[in-house]
Amino acid sequence: LFGDKLVVLSFIYTSCNDVNGCPLATVVMRGVQDKVRADLQLRKRVRLVSFSFDPDHDTPEVLAAYSHHFKAPEFDWRFLTTASHAQLDPILEGYGQRVIRDYDAQGRALGSVSHILRVFLIDKDKRIRNIYSTSFLHADTLANDLRTLLAEQRD
């Protein structure tokens, strides 16, 4: 998934109900998709990746259904997860993405997750070039940053 295109990576889970969390990230990613599709220079050089950190609920089937609300046909936007938390945890750790699962007083999982919204801009050399949080997560900003990285590659 990395090395052949510029990548915008977001960590989400589909049942997130924090409007300033996963839903915001996904809506902004859709805006980025629209801007990239409209830009002939970017269209074939950008991949979006929405990576779920809830493998218990966000199966490939759930993610496929969820993606239909956002992903344009033929656009390179992947909605991914892992088969287990054991596979997921090293990925989250590698990106410094802290995820805390919420439990009730009896220790039962509530299905909600506490996390800080972070979206990563990754260049073709697999380097993280920017990390966006709620305050700085805008489709125009991301599209401009993608154009800047593309211009760097041509120099």
N, C-alpha and C positions, 0 to 999 in steps of 0.2 A: 504493500500500500504506500510505501514511501520510496523516494528516490527518483521516480520518473515524472512526477508532477509536484507543483506547490500544493500543500495540504493545509486545510483548515480543520482542526480536530476539536470536537466538543465531547465532553463526558455528560451523559444524560441518563435519566430513567423515565420511562413513558408514563408512569403513574404519579410523577411529581406534580404537586399542586401549588407550588410556590411560583407565582407569576413572574418573579424576578430571578427565577432559577432556570430549570430545564425548558419550560415553555418559551421563555425569552430567548434562550440560546437557539432553539429550533426555529423560531420565527425570524431571528436575525440571520441564521444560516439560509433560510429560504430567500431572504432579501439578498444575501450574497450570491446565491444561485442565480437570481434574476439579473443581477448586475454582471456576473461572469458570463451568462448566456448572451447578454447584449453586447459584450465586448469581444470582437473578433480575435484580439491578441490573447485574451485569457481563456476563451471558451474551451480549448482542448488541452490547456496547461494547468488546470486546477481540479483538485478532487476535494470534496467535502466528506468528512467522516464523523458520524455521530455514534459514539461508543457507549453502550449502556453498561452501567455498573450495578445492574440488578438482574443477574442471570437467572434467579429463581422465577421471576415474573416475565422478563423480557426475552422470551424465546425468539428464535429466528422468525417464527410465524407471527408473533405479536409485533415484532419490529417491522416485518414486511407490511402488515396492515397499517401500522402507524405511519410508515414512510409514504404511503399513498396520499396522505393529506398534505404532504409538503414537497416531495420530490417530483421534478419535471421528468417526463419520459426522455430516455436517452441521455440524461445528465449523470455525471459521475459523482453520485452522492451515495455513500455506503452507510447502512445502519447495521451495526455489528454488536456482538456480545461474546461472551465466553461460555463454556459449558458448566463452569463451576467457579466458586470464589477462589479456590486454590490457583486456578489459571488467571483469574482477574487480578488478584492482589499484587503480583509483581509488576503488572502493567500500571496500575494506579500508583504504586510506589515509584516507579520509574519517572512518572510525570509529576510527582509530588501532589497528587490529587487525593486529599484526605476525604474519606467517606466513613461516616458513623451511622450504623444502622440503629434505628430507634426500637426499644423494647418496652413492654409494660412491666409493672411491678412483679409479675410472675415469671418474667424472662421470656415471654412470647414476643416474636417479631411483630411489629405493628405495620410493617410494609412501607414505612416512610424512612427516608434517609436524610441525614443532615450533611450538607456539603457546601463548599463555596464554588460558585460558578466560575469556571475558567475555560477559556477557549484558546487554543494554541495555533499559531501560524508557524508552519514548518517548511523550510526551503528544500530544494532538490538534493542538498547535501545532508538531509535529515537533521538539520540543526533547528532548534526552536528559535525563532526570530522575534516573536512577540507573544505575550500572554495577555489576553483581554479579560477584564472582569466586568461586572454589571455596569459600572459607571462609564466604561470605555468601549462597550460592545455595541457597535453600530455597523450596519451593512456598508455604508459609504466609507467608513474608516478602513474596514477590512478590505474592500475592493481597491482602495487607493494603496494600501500596503501591499497587496498582491501585485499591483502594477509596478510598484517600486522594486519588488523582488525580481519581477520579470525583466525590468530594465537593467538591474545589476547583472543578471545572467548574460545579457547581450554585450556588456562592456568588456 
